[in-house]
Amino acid sequence: MKKHVVVIGGGFGGLSIAALLARDGWDVTVIEKLDDLGGRARHWKHDGYTFDLGPSWYLMPEVFERYFSLFGKERKDYYNLLPLDPYYKVFFGDGDTAQLSPRKEENIALFESFEPGGGEALSRYMQQATYKYTVAMKDFLYKEYKHLGEFFNKRIMTEGLRLGIFKKLDKFVGNYFDDRRARQILEYAMVFLGTNPVDAPAIYSIMSHVDLELGVFFPDDGMAGAAQGFVKLCKEMGVRLVTGEEVTEIVTEQGKAIAVQTTKDRYAADVVVSSADYHHIDTAVLSTADSQYSNRYWEKRVVAPSMFIVYLGINRKLKNLEHHNLYFAENWHTHFDTIFKNPTWPEKPCFYLSCISKTDPKSAPEGGENVFLLVPVAPGLDDSDEQRDRYLAHVLEHVKQVTGEDLTQDVTVQRVYTHRDFIEDYHAFKGTALGLSHTLFQTAVFRPTHRSKKITNLFHTGQYTHPGVGVPMVLIASEIIAEEIKNSYGS
Ligand SMILES: Cc1cc2nc3c(=O)[nH]c(=O)nc-3n(C[C@H](O)[C@H](O)[C@H](O)COP(=O)(O)OP(=O)(O)OC[C@H]3O[C@@H](n4cnc5c(N)ncnc54)[C@H](O)[C@@H]3O)c2cc1C
């Protein structure tokens, strides 16, 4: 008889660990509370529009290629990728815009136009980012950290300064550039990691290698389409996929999980892997005696932003937008402060706007545009209906001022998704979109552990754990855990 593993949650984390464990000879059941698989990366279809509910940037393609190769497969058998050109457009206010290009020389010319010497500074900056990325991929990301000594190893002690572990990104970028536009382009991706450039360790300059050198891609059915590729892989590997059932209890006996109780059934388990929001499993699904962390621990975490998202179906073509568009306010620290220091709804927010119909015509009816507007906001804010309505009107007016596009005209679909939805759909801690921020003390060994210290056969994957936030990171976490399970239980 094969041993049985129950995986809680059917997002990228749950699907990726499930397929790996099935490959290793386990009988695998994934239990997902929602009716669809994909977790934060699901589709929402309405009136001829197909929206990506959550992630929309396909970054670090090599991580996905590597993942499929672990099965002797190729990613292209599961979904296609289109390279984006331009990668993205940036609005800086007052009509000032820039486009980031797949061609290095165009980006160098752009940075030179920002400030004299900016082009050469960009080349130097990218060299260090590439170096750090190579070291991170080889020595840090695909690695399990069980104790501090493994993190503060010889390499960190000798090279920590060069790698930027102990510096802050904002200051580090300031050593290369004075121009605020150059700095913002090299720092904005910290929002992908749920953190503030002022607090993020400078090692995260690797993100500029990720977007400007590894490139920005679009899976042919969006990120949710890529998640469906993982569903297909799971099915081929014989994984049982159960949807519409919520796990309410992990049943334990003498420090071991023996079963998983859902709203509909009970599943015996030799091993349990959770990819659901860690805080929810730790505080609401496990008994207090079995929880890994105290309430005090959770309250002291720096929780990553929530997001105010608007899905819009517009029955007209928008001229001023590309596939990915970003707006960086002149003083964006004011916005970051409303997220990390004084939680409030930002008045003049930076925002991200995607228009995937520029690349994928089937995502909108003919002649229409598929628009996704996202404002990062503090977790735990008041999210009443009145507040949503007020903020929606405010943000759409702001978008019109910045981009010149009026997104209140010819609207056929409109939906707001924010704190309450993250809590209702995923049991997200304080309505966070991304889990825990990537501050230094929430990086690597400092993230919540993969393996429970109380329940020996309970593991956690997903964005709360090392290496962290974002789909590629979640795939890496699953690889690490599959290896750990193989080492502990054989295959
Ligand atoms: C708006 C948004 C934009 C993003 N943009 C990007 C991007 O552009 N690129 C990128 O790489 N990443 C992006 N991310 C981050 C990325 O989406 C996540 O890091 C990743 O998808 C998390 O995967 P996961 O499996 O850890 O969690 P999830 O996808 O949340 O999966 C966890 C699953 O567990 C289920 N669950 C919860 N509780 C239970 C229970 N009790 N019983 C059963 N099931 C349960 C949930 O329903 C959910 O389906 C974005 C995230 C958001 C929200």
The ligand as an SDF file (V2000), in Angstrom:
LIG
                    3D

 53 58  0  0  0  0  0  0  0  0999 V2000
   -3.2800   40.3530   -6.4890 C   0  0  0  0  0  0  0  0  0  0  0  0
   -2.0260   39.5400   -6.4910 C   0  0  0  0  0  0  0  0  0  0  0  0
   -1.0650   39.7810   -7.4410 C   0  0  0  0  0  0  0  0  0  0  0  0
    0.0950   39.0080   -7.4760 C   0  0  0  0  0  0  0  0  0  0  0  0
    0.9860   39.2030   -8.4810 N   0  0  0  0  0  0  0  0  0  0  0  0
    1.9740   38.3020   -8.6690 C   0  0  0  0  0  0  0  0  0  0  0  0
    2.6900   38.2850   -9.8930 C   0  0  0  0  0  0  0  0  0  0  0  0
    2.4270   39.0970  -10.7650 O   0  0  0  0  0  0  0  0  0  0  0  0
    3.6490   37.3260  -10.0780 N   0  0  0  0  0  0  0  0  0  0  0  0
    3.9100   36.3790   -9.1030 C   0  0  0  0  0  0  0  0  0  0  0  0
    4.7760   35.5140   -9.3220 O   0  0  0  0  0  0  0  0  0  0  0  0
    3.2060   36.3660   -7.9420 N   0  0  0  0  0  0  0  0  0  0  0  0
    2.2430   37.2850   -7.7060 C   0  0  0  0  0  0  0  0  0  0  0  0
    1.4690   37.2330   -6.5810 N   0  0  0  0  0  0  0  0  0  0  0  0
    1.8220   36.2840   -5.5300 C   0  0  0  0  0  0  0  0  0  0  0  0
    1.4050   34.8660   -5.9060 C   0  0  0  0  0  0  0  0  0  0  0  0
    0.1240   34.8800   -6.4360 O   0  0  0  0  0  0  0  0  0  0  0  0
    1.4210   34.0070   -4.6560 C   0  0  0  0  0  0  0  0  0  0  0  0
    2.6830   34.1330   -3.9960 O   0  0  0  0  0  0  0  0  0  0  0  0
    1.1610   32.5360   -4.9510 C   0  0  0  0  0  0  0  0  0  0  0  0
    0.1630   32.3670   -5.9190 O   0  0  0  0  0  0  0  0  0  0  0  0
    0.7870   31.8800   -3.6410 C   0  0  0  0  0  0  0  0  0  0  0  0
    0.5250   30.5170   -3.8500 O   0  0  0  0  0  0  0  0  0  0  0  0
    0.1520   29.6230   -2.5840 P   0  0  0  0  0  0  0  0  0  0  0  0
   -0.1060   28.2700   -3.0910 O   0  0  0  0  0  0  0  0  0  0  0  0
    1.1800   29.8210   -1.5260 O   0  0  0  0  0  0  0  0  0  0  0  0
   -1.1750   30.2770   -1.9670 O   0  0  0  0  0  0  0  0  0  0  0  0
   -2.6390   30.3510   -2.5670 P   0  0  0  0  0  0  0  0  0  0  0  0
   -2.6120   30.5570   -4.0220 O   0  0  0  0  0  0  0  0  0  0  0  0
   -3.3980   31.3330   -1.7480 O   0  0  0  0  0  0  0  0  0  0  0  0
   -3.2320   28.8890   -2.3000 O   0  0  0  0  0  0  0  0  0  0  0  0
   -3.6740   28.4970   -1.0220 C   0  0  0  0  0  0  0  0  0  0  0  0
   -5.0070   27.7820   -1.1800 C   0  0  0  0  0  0  0  0  0  0  0  0
   -5.4040   27.2390    0.0850 O   0  0  0  0  0  0  0  0  0  0  0  0
   -6.8240   27.2840    0.1330 C   0  0  0  0  0  0  0  0  0  0  0  0
   -7.2490   27.1630    1.5320 N   0  0  0  0  0  0  0  0  0  0  0  0
   -7.1410   28.0830    2.5150 C   0  0  0  0  0  0  0  0  0  0  0  0
   -7.6320   27.5700    3.6690 N   0  0  0  0  0  0  0  0  0  0  0  0
   -8.0480   26.3140    3.3940 C   0  0  0  0  0  0  0  0  0  0  0  0
   -8.6570   25.2890    4.1710 C   0  0  0  0  0  0  0  0  0  0  0  0
   -8.8950   25.4370    5.4750 N   0  0  0  0  0  0  0  0  0  0  0  0
   -8.9850   24.1150    3.5660 N   0  0  0  0  0  0  0  0  0  0  0  0
   -8.7290   23.9210    2.2440 C   0  0  0  0  0  0  0  0  0  0  0  0
   -8.1690   24.8660    1.4540 N   0  0  0  0  0  0  0  0  0  0  0  0
   -7.8200   26.0370    2.0300 C   0  0  0  0  0  0  0  0  0  0  0  0
   -7.1530   28.6250   -0.4700 C   0  0  0  0  0  0  0  0  0  0  0  0
   -8.4920   28.6660   -0.9240 O   0  0  0  0  0  0  0  0  0  0  0  0
   -6.1400   28.7010   -1.6170 C   0  0  0  0  0  0  0  0  0  0  0  0
   -6.6980   28.2080   -2.8220 O   0  0  0  0  0  0  0  0  0  0  0  0
    0.3040   37.9960   -6.4990 C   0  0  0  0  0  0  0  0  0  0  0  0
   -0.6620   37.7670   -5.5190 C   0  0  0  0  0  0  0  0  0  0  0  0
   -1.8180   38.5300   -5.5140 C   0  0  0  0  0  0  0  0  0  0  0  0
   -2.8600   38.2360   -4.4820 C   0  0  0  0  0  0  0  0  0  0  0  0
  1  2  1  0
  2  3  1  0
  2 52  2  0
  3  4  2  0
  4  5  1  0
  4 50  1  0
  5  6  2  0
  6  7  1  0
  6 13  1  0
  7  8  2  0
  7  9  1  0
  9 10  1  0
 10 11  2  0
 10 12  1  0
 12 13  2  0
 13 14  1  0
 14 15  1  0
 14 50  1  0
 15 16  1  0
 16 17  1  0
 16 18  1  0
 18 19  1  0
 18 20  1  0
 20 21  1  0
 20 22  1  0
 22 23  1  0
 23 24  1  0
 24 25  2  0
 24 26  1  0
 24 27  1  0
 27 28  1  0
 28 29  2  0
 28 30  1  0
 28 31  1  0
 31 32  1  0
 32 33  1  0
 33 34  1  0
 33 48  1  0
 34 35  1  0
 35 36  1  0
 35 46  1  0
 36 37  1  0
 36 45  1  0
 37 38  2  0
 38 39  1  0
 39 40  1  0
 39 45  2  0
 40 41  1  0
 40 42  2  0
 42 43  1  0
 43 44  2  0
 44 45  1  0
 46 47  1  0
 46 48  1  0
 48 49  1  0
 50 51  2  0
 51 52  1  0
 52 53  1  0
M  END
$$$$
